Amino acid sequence: MSNAIIAFADKVISQKNKSITDEIFLLIQNNKDLMQEYLRLVEGNSLSSVNTQIGRHVKEAYKLTNAAERNDEPSSTLIKSYQEFV
C-alpha cells in the first residue's frame, strides 16, 4: 500500500475515532432491542454509571487514546457529552 493511501486511511480512521462513542450510543438509540436492554440497565444502575462504563469499554475495545477534546453536542440523545479519541 502506498504512503499516500496509508496516510489517507489514517486520516479517515482518526475522524471516526473522534465520534465513535456517539455512534455507539446512536446504535443503541436506534435499535429497539438494544434500547430496551439499555433502559433495563439504566433502571438497575444509574444513567451516569451505565454511560460511563459503555464509554470506557468503547475506549478499551478499540484500544483508543483520549483526545484533548470532549464533544458537548452529541447526536445521540442518550448522552450529554462524550470523550473524543485519537
N, C-alpha and C positions, 0 to 999 in steps of 0.2 A: 504494500500500500504506500502511496506517495506521502511525503511530509505534508503537502497541502491538504490532502484528504484527511489525514490524521488530525491536523490542526482544526479543520472544519468540524469533524466529528466531535472533537473535544469541546469546541465552542457550543455545539448543539447540546451535548450532554450537560455542560455547565449550566445552560439555560434551563434544562429540565430539572436539574438538581435544585435550583432556586425555588421551584414551585411544587416539588414532589409531595410535600406534606399536604398542601392544599388539594392536590389532585387525589390523594388517598381519601381525604375527607369528602370530596365530591363524589367519589366512587361509592362510599358508604351512603351518602345522602341520596343518591340517585338509584340505589338498588334496594328494592322493597325488603328482601330477606336480610341483607346486611344492616339496613336501618333498624329493623325490628330487633335484631341481635344487639346492635349498638345501644338502643334505648333500654333494653334489659340490663346491659352492663352499667349504664348510667344510673338506672334505678337502684342497683345494688351497690354502687360506688358513687363517688362524687363526679360530676361532669369534668371538673378540673383534673382529677386523678386519671380518668379514662383517656381524656385527650392528651395529657402529658405522656402517659405510658405509650399511647399509639405513636406520638411524635418521636419519642426516644427509640421505639422499636424500628420505625422507618429509618432513622439515622443508622442504627446498628445493622439492620438487614441489608442496606445498600452501602455500608461502610463509608459514610459521608462525614464531612467535617463542617462544623458551623461556619457560616459566613459572618461577617461583622453585622449584617443587617437582619432585622426581623421585618416581616411584612404585616402591616396592620390593616390591610384591606383584602382579606381573602375572598375568593369567590364562593367558597363553601359557607353556608350559614351555621354550620356546626361549631365553628371556631371563630374567635375574635382576632387572632393573630397567629403567626407561625414563624418558626425559625427557618431562615433560608440556609442552604448548604452550598458548598463549593465542590 
